[in-house]
């Protein structure tokens, strides 16, 4: 098998038909073998029944597998272990691929000496985006576009996003799987579910060992935005958790701390509050929402640093 397309899903069976239909409409110029693997991450809806019924129609080779451990990283790793392709392509159930998407990814691997390929991800929203979501925030909705020209990426500042990424199987043998301590768990509606970072961690590990990355501009997909992703709470939780993860993974022993929080974090936190208040007064709260996300980020970081200190004190006492 040349290509395995891995789709991870959790209780979103209503997303699957359109996702599968787009895959069935692929325009293939050069013959190669490909399969689609649906990884059901512990769904309670009729995901399995729908997938098996769709597979029976033989639009393409479609298989179903179940992963009981909750979390996107667990599901992706199950897809890696169960699939057969020499190249693994990952999309989500809310992704709608363009007709030459798969061919363009195969072309990139064929013509370029690369280990990973990423393409464009554009936003598809049934409603108009709120005014407080400014273009510099589109990336938090999975948007990625490095321009019309295909070219190498460095793997650090530029790397594929999870909604449209492809990796040679040999890479996983070299650097391992996705870190199951990272990534979204469940539907991503609750704060404890809404974590990211597993893709950044994975591709940075690949870059550290000299991995080669390529941006294929023709590999275009649309990301179907869900209603809860257009609410302020979603963005604030996402950024608060990002700050939490930054502190949780920080192993440096800082000489100057207060309540376990490095002293240099306090002025950054206060500056973020000041920036938010100032921009709110000058341009209104919609224009300042990005700064409010920074406040949430530093607050999450401070709380986690303090939590780590309390855990250390408890361990020392025992």
Secondary structure by P-SEA (a helix, b strand, c coil): ccbbbbbbbcccccccaaaaaaaaaccccbbbbbbbbbbbcccccaaaaaaaaaaaacccbbbbbbbccccaaaaaaaaaacccccbbbbbccccccccaaaaaaaaaaacccccbbbbbbbbbbcccccccccccccccccccccccbbbbbccccccccccbbbbbaaaaaaccccccccccccccccccccccaaaaaaaaaaaaabbbbbbbccbbbbbbcccccccaaaaaaaaaaaaaaaaaacccccccccccccaaaaaaaaaaaaaaaaaaaacccccaaaaaaaaaaaaaaaaaaaaaaaaaaaaaac
